Amino acid sequence: MQISESHLDQIEHILAQSMNGIHLLFDNRTLASILKTPTEDEELFAFQNLDRIQDLFSQLVQQESFEEKVEFLRTLDVAGFELIVRTYFHIVENSLFASTDVRH
């Protein structure tokens, strides 16, 4: 599955905004509802989830426009949406950690 440069640029922009606390793809209430229950990386990235995570995230990235990305997210079942949210914020969190030496 080939992902175009423009699709990567779009998702990088969206991730950069999230690193600044602006979560363009998700509404804050839904995020709070999902993320209030912690999950361990080992549980999230368990073998049985990896193929689904990769497939869902690839589909998200391949959507042509921001609006199509949001619409794609709306079509997901509850479990798929939660996988996307948790994976997305795992990426954001790791990107933040990688971008700074300062830890609180």
Summary of the structure (lengths in Angstrom):
residues: 104
radius of gyration: 13.7
end to end distance: 39.1
largest distance: 39.1
contacts: 239
relative contact order: 0.17
helix: 72%
strand: 0%
